[in-house]
């Protein structure tokens, strides 16, 4: 087992970050860990959130003891990891979600609609699905929702980005992006547009993909975040990566684990 990235003192620093909005520190941290292929650390994030709180500027750390708020934290972490699949791939997301499940109390796990009831916890028998049943719902509203979200993220350059995807050599790239934005990223049942943009930034930082990161840093602003919040999200993701061993690579290095230049910022 590799040495831990997140020590108790570092988790405390993250959960008391002076700028990150409430209920975002654990989201950003877990998605970054997923993209670093360190799912083993993700349950510790959930445990620390329960014992020290959801954070937020000026908020005194306190344990989360109410089941409703614990469920909120668990769902937000799962949804962040799920949305990370759109930019980091399904294998890492599967590993992250299954590892998180192993550290989640059973009564905080969402059940499929057909699952047996939980007689000991009537309010969660079973938990309702969080998204529309897309197999029986017309796809047009969902696809329209995805287009709206995409245009909001990219703003005035959305048409140019769409053209780049359509004329990439295979039109299927644009189709894939449209499906991901429609069925995954634009669903605001659990995470709103701003927090979804935070997830995308946290997931892109470890991958050394500055062109995409640049667009999504500005997408955070387009989705309502303040400049200082966006910088804080980016900086936390960079710091977690550095603690995992990533570094800026020299111009003469053929390879290595890190960034080929300065990580994009706003």
Protein Blocks (a to p, Z undefined) as FASTA:
>chain_A
ZZdfbdfklmmmmmmcfkbcghklmmmmmmmmmmnopaklmmmmmmmmmmnogbjehiac
dddfbfklmmmmmmmmmmmmmmmmmmnojklmmmmmmmmmmmgcfklcccdfkbccdfkl
mmlcccddfbdcfklgcfklmmmmmmmmmmmmnmmmlmmmmmmmmmnopaklmmmmmmmm
mmmmmpcklmcfklmmmmmmmmmmmnopaklmmmmmmmmmmnopafklmmmmmmmmmmmm
mmnopacddfkbfbdcddfbdcddZZ
